[in-house]
Amino acid sequence: MIRLKSAREIECMRRAGKVAAAARALAGEMVTPGATTREIDKAVHDFILSQGAIPTFLNYNGYPASVCISVNDEVIHGIPGSRKLRDGDVVSIDVGATKDGFVGDCAATFIAGTGSAEAEKLIAVTRQSFYEGIAFARPGCRVSDVSHAVQTYVEANGFSVVREYVGHGVGAAMHEAPEVPNYGKPGHGPRLMAGMTIAVEPMVNIGGFEVRVLPDGWTVKTADGTLSAHYENTILITNGDPEILTVTEG
């Protein structure tokens, strides 16, 4: 069941979103050659706690860290550890914060040092595909209108969208109804209504859309070993333009 949020719940989600967005920005600043993914995870963990919030990902279904850090051909759910980032690495940061009983969920992809032109384009297209999608995140449109816009933009730029993992509703739980795929034909799925809160999160590969899961049970990689990028925000459906909740200001 899709839950419409009350004014009080929306305000709670704004506060959670602000913490998550600030944590994402902090992690992004730390994406530099020589930094370890564990150092980034610890800094984000400590920051979220300092804001009176809880790292949503930590122990979620057994996940062992506060941030998903996915490098190069890792799509999502990379586990932080002793790995040192190298110049040119493509690093996806996915973070959630729970505050006042509600969740903010967001992601972005950064380059450690200087990246290739192809990597820069991948990140830019992934980010813009989110904005192409949320142009349809308004009452009267359907979920798949968002999905179709993301896919159309990504494929027009020569890349592919991951299909096995999708966006989702978000609120008191990190994953709520409805699912929000990044592909599909328009005009399908639930109709969007004011008060819905969803996480739109394109995952885009330079090569094919196929993926595989590593033996750790978490890390998802591109099947063909090509680079991947990820961009996500939690948004509120309003009576007009959607409101991005995972922002550091406002």
VOGU-3710 file (C-alpha; in Angstrom, 3 decimals, decimal comma):
1> mirlksarei> 0,000/0,000/0,000  1,256/3,474/-0,889  1,118/5,859/2,052  0,528/9,569/1,522  2,467/11,607/4,065  0,950/14,185/6,370  2,361/17,692/6,736  4,096/16,640/9,968  5,600/13,551/8,352  6,819/15,573/5,390
11> ecmrragkva> 8,579/17,969/7,744  10,272/15,013/9,431  11,367/13,755/6,026  12,836/17,154/5,186  14,971/16,969/8,325  16,101/13,418/7,561  16,776/14,365/3,946  18,932/17,297/4,985  21,143/15,024/7,101  21,432/12,423/4,323
21> aaaralagem> 22,316/15,064/1,741  24,985/16,585/3,988  26,420/13,106/4,597  26,534/12,503/0,837  28,361/15,816/0,338  30,855/14,981/3,097  31,596/11,609/1,524  31,995/13,233/-1,884  34,601/15,637/-0,524  36,547/12,666/0,816
31> vtpgattrei> 36,655/10,879/-2,554  40,328/11,580/-3,213  43,279/9,419/-4,240  44,702/7,621/-1,211  41,561/7,717/0,910  40,201/4,373/2,009  36,543/3,530/1,673  36,492/2,609/5,376  37,643/6,131/6,305  34,773/7,605/4,313
41> dkavhdfils> 32,307/5,257/5,967  33,503/6,148/9,477  33,339/9,892/8,812  29,787/9,611/7,479  28,727/7,359/10,364  30,046/9,826/12,932  28,494/12,806/11,131  25,024/11,244/10,966  25,138/10,457/14,689  26,272/14,030/15,424
51> qgaiptflny> 23,082/15,274/13,766  20,853/13,262/16,101  20,121/10,765/13,337  20,821/7,080/12,737  22,697/5,598/9,739  19,818/3,808/8,005  21,981/1,339/6,130  23,942/0,029/9,126  22,714/-3,526/9,837  19,864/-3,123/7,336
61> ngypasvcis> 19,220/-6,755/6,334  22,698/-7,416/7,720  24,573/-4,755/5,725  27,785/-4,102/7,692  28,392/-0,383/7,092  26,759/3,057/7,106  27,505/3,895/3,463  27,450/1,880/0,255  30,663/2,767/-1,614  30,863/1,262/-5,100
71> vndevihgip> 33,996/1,761/-7,213  34,348/1,663/-11,007  32,459/-1,417/-12,281  30,637/-1,799/-8,955  27,056/-0,621/-9,446  25,660/-0,546/-5,899  26,053/-1,994/-2,397  29,861/-1,957/-2,331  31,102/-2,629/1,218  33,668/-0,168/2,622
81> gsrklrdgdv> 37,029/-1,598/3,634  40,776/-1,135/3,321  40,673/-0,334/-0,404  42,573/2,852/-1,230  41,087/5,004/-3,956  43,241/5,669/-6,989  43,370/8,648/-9,306  40,531/8,364/-11,812  38,403/5,945/-9,806  34,639/6,362/-10,280
91> vsidvgatkd> 33,081/6,200/-6,815  29,351/5,922/-6,107  28,226/6,991/-2,639  24,792/5,847/-1,399  23,703/6,928/2,073  20,591/6,999/4,223  19,789/8,800/7,471  16,853/8,160/9,790  15,719/11,107/11,899  12,471/11,608/13,809
101> gfvgdcaatf> 11,347/8,196/12,587  11,699/8,940/8,867  14,318/8,214/6,223  16,272/10,326/3,758  17,962/8,293/1,009  20,323/9,685/-1,635  23,313/8,843/-3,804  25,796/10,442/-6,190  28,915/9,456/-8,090  32,261/11,227/-7,792
111> iagtgsaeae> 35,712/10,900/-9,365  38,856/10,549/-7,256  41,304/13,034/-8,720  41,111/13,369/-12,496  38,799/11,102/-14,467  38,452/10,164/-18,107  36,144/12,080/-20,429  34,010/8,946/-20,693  33,654/8,740/-16,908  32,763/12,417/-16,689
121> kliavtrqsf> 30,067/11,948/-19,332  28,692/8,860/-17,577  28,297/10,751/-14,303  26,728/13,777/-15,989  24,244/11,666/-17,969  23,285/9,667/-14,880  22,621/12,827/-12,873  20,670/14,491/-15,669  18,587/11,372/-16,246  17,251/11,808/-12,703
131> yegiafarpg> 16,072/15,324/-13,583  14,606/14,116/-16,880  12,642/11,548/-14,890  11,309/13,825/-12,174  9,936/16,217/-14,780  7,097/13,652/-14,803  6,912/13,313/-11,009  3,663/15,204/-10,633  0,022/14,373/-9,975  -1,723/12,668/-12,872
141> crvsdvshav> 1,428/11,039/-14,224  2,200/7,395/-13,572  5,327/5,848/-12,096  6,414/4,478/-15,462  6,313/7,980/-16,980  9,283/8,759/-14,719  10,886/5,419/-15,622  10,491/5,941/-19,365  11,998/9,435/-19,264  15,081/8,142/-17,448
151> qtyveangfs> 15,591/5,281/-19,896  15,029/7,418/-22,969  17,623/9,986/-21,917  20,222/7,414/-20,874  19,919/5,365/-24,052  19,958/8,469/-26,256  23,426/9,099/-24,785  24,639/5,596/-25,603  24,500/4,080/-22,124  22,212/1,518/-20,461
161> vvreyvghgv> 20,063/1,493/-17,321  20,289/-1,303/-14,775  17,041/-3,271/-14,615  17,459/-5,657/-11,699  17,523/-2,840/-9,134  15,058/0,027/-8,975  13,954/3,088/-7,045  11,248/2,861/-4,414  8,877/4,568/-2,065  10,486/5,867/1,126
171> gaamheapev> 9,155/7,114/4,446  9,135/5,535/7,905  10,867/2,586/6,192  13,670/2,849/3,655  11,811/0,691/1,159  8,088/1,260/0,716  5,667/0,901/-2,173  5,798/1,660/-5,040  8,810/0,361/-6,933  10,203/2,986/-9,323
181> pnygkpghgp> 12,076/1,311/-12,213  14,456/3,273/-14,432  13,058/1,752/-17,626  9,746/0,838/-19,192  6,882/2,057/-21,321  5,005/5,169/-20,206  1,462/5,091/-18,843  1,845/2,168/-16,445  2,052/1,656/-12,706  0,454/3,614/-9,865
191> rlmagmtiav> -0,740/7,131/-10,531  1,324/9,733/-8,692  -0,470/11,759/-6,017  0,488/14,694/-3,827  1,922/13,423/-0,547  3,777/10,467/-2,048  7,492/10,282/-1,271  9,730/8,255/-3,567  13,423/7,687/-4,192  14,282/8,034/-7,875
201> epmvniggfe> 17,711/6,505/-8,490  19,089/5,855/-11,970  21,918/3,301/-12,083  23,660/3,642/-15,430  26,314/1,502/-17,124  28,636/2,403/-19,973  28,169/-1,095/-21,398  25,271/-3,521/-21,089  22,651/-3,381/-18,354  23,383/-6,881/-17,051
211> vrvlpdgwtv> 24,844/-7,197/-13,545  26,154/-9,876/-11,182  26,377/-10,129/-7,400  29,713/-10,954/-5,763  30,094/-13,794/-3,236  29,852/-11,280/-0,362  26,131/-11,231/-1,139  26,028/-7,441/-1,453  28,357/-5,933/-4,048  26,716/-5,661/-7,482
221> ktadgtlsah> 29,016/-5,327/-10,502  28,427/-4,789/-14,196  28,544/-8,166/-15,939  30,852/-6,841/-18,660  33,231/-4,971/-16,343  32,365/-1,505/-17,631  31,981/1,592/-15,456  28,742/2,365/-13,649  27,298/5,470/-11,986  24,429/6,112/-9,567
231> yentilitng> 22,389/9,201/-8,686  19,472/9,388/-6,262  17,303/11,765/-4,312  14,231/11,372/-2,146  11,433/13,489/-3,593  7,967/14,607/-2,541  5,104/14,672/-5,019  3,309/18,002/-4,593  0,431/19,662/-6,429  3,037/21,241/-8,717
241> dpeiltvteg> 6,740/20,575/-9,256  8,271/17,812/-7,134  10,269/18,837/-4,084  13,703/17,274/-3,608  13,950/16,400/0,084  17,594/15,346/0,147  19,101/18,826/-0,023  21,450/20,537/2,422  19,627/23,881/2,374  16,009/24,867/2,652
//
